[in-house]
Amino acid sequence: MDSSMPLIQIFNELKKTIPFKETTAEGDIILVGMKQGLSYGVILEINPNVKREWWDVQFKLLVIPPVNLTWILRTPQMCGEIFTMNGEEHFMVAVEMGIPQKPLQKTSGRTGLSLVKKAKKEHEQ
């Protein structure tokens, strides 16, 4: 992408090739656009802010090294609306991964690794 292009134009071009979700939830993979470029991230938590209709959106930017950030956003702003912070345009939008999300289930206090080992052992028998 041409970094001299307006962010809205970059976002509109991306929509032609990347499937984006209409909503954003904890655990979603997101695409974040800002002056410095595009980066993927993952939503860690979304909590109500003290201001009505605003949210504290905690996410990890998947760069080297990964960076934890919290942005205070309205719902449309975490779902693809272009917004400004410190006079610079940004966007955040969840990427449709095509994988149905299942809630994590804890089973009898076992770790996920022990469950994988057990499944592998049963498969080998």
C-alpha positions, 0 to 999 in steps of 0.5 A, spaced: 500 500 500 502 507 498 503 510 505 501 517 501 494 514 500 489 517 505 487 512 510 480 511 508 482 509 501 487 504 504 481 501 508 476 501 502 482 497 498 483 492 503 475 491 504 476 488 496 480 483 498 480 481 506 473 479 509 472 484 515 467 482 521 461 487 522 462 486 530 468 486 534 469 481 540 474 479 545 479 474 542 478 477 535 484 478 530 484 485 528 487 489 523 489 496 525 491 502 521 495 508 523 500 513 520 505 508 521 502 502 517 498 496 518 498 491 523 495 485 526 492 484 533 488 480 537 483 483 542 484 481 549 478 485 553 473 490 552 470 493 558 465 499 559 469 506 560 466 511 565 463 515 559 457 512 556 457 508 550 465 508 550 469 502 551 476 500 554 479 496 548 485 492 550 489 489 545 496 486 543 499 489 537 502 483 533 509 486 531 516 484 534 516 485 540 508 484 541 505 491 544 499 491 549 495 497 548 488 500 550 484 505 546 478 508 549 473 507 543 466 507 541 463 501 538 463 504 531 470 506 532 472 498 533 468 496 527 472 499 522 470 507 522 476 511 521 477 516 527 483 520 530 487 520 536 492 526 537 490 528 530 492 522 526 487 517 523 486 510 525 482 504 524 481 498 527 476 492 524 476 485 526 478 480 520 473 474 519 477 468 519 472 463 517 473 459 523 467 458 528 469 461 535 467 456 541 468 458 548 473 455 552 471 449 556 475 447 563 475 440 564 476 437 571 482 442 572 487 439 566 491 443 562 490 443 555 497 440 554 495 434 558 488 433 554 492 434 547 497 428 550 491 424 552 488 425 545 494 423 542 495 417 546 488 414 545 489 415 537 496 411 537 492 405 540 
